[in-house]
Each structure stands twice: as C-alpha cells, then as structure tokens.
Amino acid sequence: MAELPEGTERTEGTEPTELTELEAAIERIVTVFVTFAAKEGRKGTLSTGEFKELVRLQLPNMMKDVPSLEEKMSELDVNNDEELRFGEFWRLVGELAKAVRRDKAAKK
C-alpha cells in the first residue's frame, strides 16, 4: 500500500481523505508528545527534562506565567512516578484549552 501524505487518512474501502482542522490538531499534539517523550528515559513518558524542554519550545507563551515547571509537573503527575504519561500530559492540554476559551469569551 502506498504511503499517504501527512495529514491524510485512509478508511477501509475509501479514498484517502484530508484530516479536518480538529483532527489535524489532535494528531499534532500526539506527535509532539511522542517526539519529546522519546528523547530520554522511558519511551512513551515525559521525564522532567523532556517536560521542561517541551514547554520551553512548544508552549513558551501559554506557560510563561508558571512560576515552577517542577511544581506543575508534580501537580500533573497523578501516579507520582516523576514522569508524565500521555493521559497526565493531556490534563495540561485541557487546562490550557480552558484558559484560551476563557480569554476568548472575555474578549466578546
């Protein structure tokens, strides 16, 4: 089967379709997590260093007012293993999305 261009999906028995804007955004979030999680330590989880690097490079504006990334990571790390699984990281994405929504609502 031929490789599909990035951003397209093939459903059984159909032609490739382009991802919607929301689907592409979700796929991008997962890709960023997986990329950073693969850099050191256990693959599939973010170490403290990987989390700090991800925030520094990918969330510099939305996380600029967080006083301590160590404390934020600890808050997200529900099983206290000093790593963030995707579900734990997703809590941060949800918090940031809620903040964006509140900002947009306040500007109306």
C-alpha positions as CSV (number, residue, x, y, z in Angstrom):
1,M,0.0,0.0,0.0
2,A,1.4,3.4,-0.9
3,E,2.4,6.0,1.7
4,L,-0.1,8.7,2.3
5,P,0.9,12.3,2.6
6,E,1.0,13.7,6.1
7,G,-2.5,14.8,7.2
8,T,-4.4,12.2,5.2
9,E,-6.1,9.1,6.4
10,R,-7.4,6.0,4.6
11,T,-10.5,4.4,5.8
12,E,-11.1,0.8,4.7
13,G,-12.5,0.7,1.2
14,T,-12.4,4.5,0.7
15,E,-10.1,7.0,-0.9
16,P,-7.7,8.9,1.3
17,T,-9.3,11.9,3.0
18,E,-7.7,15.0,4.4
19,L,-7.9,15.4,8.2
20,T,-10.2,18.0,9.5
21,E,-8.7,21.0,11.3
22,L,-9.5,19.5,14.7
23,E,-8.3,16.0,13.7
24,A,-5.0,17.5,12.5
25,A,-4.6,19.5,15.8
26,I,-5.1,16.3,17.8
27,E,-2.7,14.4,15.7
28,R,-0.1,17.2,16.1
29,I,-0.5,17.2,19.9
30,V,0.1,13.4,20.0
31,T,3.1,13.7,17.6
32,V,4.7,16.5,19.7
33,F,4.3,14.4,22.9
34,V,5.7,11.2,21.3
35,T,8.7,13.2,19.9
36,F,9.6,14.7,23.2
37,A,8.9,11.5,25.2
38,A,11.3,9.5,23.0
39,K,14.4,11.7,23.9
40,E,15.4,10.2,27.2
41,G,14.3,7.7,29.9
42,R,11.3,5.5,29.3
43,K,9.8,5.9,25.9
44,G,6.2,7.0,26.0
45,T,6.5,9.1,29.1
46,L,7.9,12.6,29.6
47,S,10.8,12.9,32.1
48,T,11.2,16.2,34.0
49,G,13.8,17.3,31.4
50,E,11.7,16.3,28.5
51,F,8.7,18.1,30.0
52,K,10.7,21.3,30.6
53,E,12.1,21.2,27.0
54,L,8.6,20.6,25.5
55,V,7.2,23.6,27.5
56,R,10.2,25.8,26.6
57,L,10.0,25.0,22.9
58,Q,6.3,24.3,22.3
59,L,4.4,26.3,25.0
60,P,6.5,29.4,25.7
61,N,3.6,31.8,25.5
62,M,0.9,29.8,27.2
63,M,3.1,28.7,30.1
64,K,5.2,31.9,30.6
65,D,3.5,32.7,33.9
66,V,4.0,29.3,35.5
67,P,6.5,30.0,38.3
68,S,7.8,26.5,38.7
69,L,7.7,23.8,36.0
70,E,8.8,21.2,38.6
71,E,5.7,22.0,40.7
72,K,3.4,22.0,37.6
73,M,4.8,18.6,36.6
74,S,4.3,17.3,40.1
75,E,0.7,18.5,40.0
76,L,0.0,16.7,36.7
77,D,1.9,13.5,37.8
78,V,-1.1,11.8,39.4
79,N,0.7,8.5,40.0
80,N,3.7,10.2,41.4
81,D,6.3,8.3,39.3
82,E,8.1,11.5,38.3
83,E,7.1,11.0,34.6
84,L,4.1,12.1,32.7
85,R,2.1,9.6,30.7
86,F,0.1,10.9,27.8
87,G,-3.1,11.0,30.0
88,E,-1.3,13.1,32.6
89,F,0.0,15.4,29.9
90,W,-3.5,15.7,28.4
91,R,-4.7,17.3,31.6
92,L,-2.3,20.2,30.9
93,V,-3.6,20.4,27.3
94,G,-7.2,20.6,28.8
95,E,-6.2,23.3,31.3
96,L,-4.5,25.4,28.6
97,A,-7.6,25.0,26.3
98,K,-9.9,26.1,29.0
99,A,-7.7,29.2,29.6
100,V,-7.8,30.0,25.9
101,R,-11.6,29.6,25.8
102,R,-12.0,31.9,28.9
103,D,-9.8,34.5,27.2
104,K,-11.8,34.4,24.0
105,A,-15.1,34.6,26.0
106,A,-13.8,37.6,27.9
107,K,-13.0,39.5,24.7
108,K,-16.6,39.2,23.3
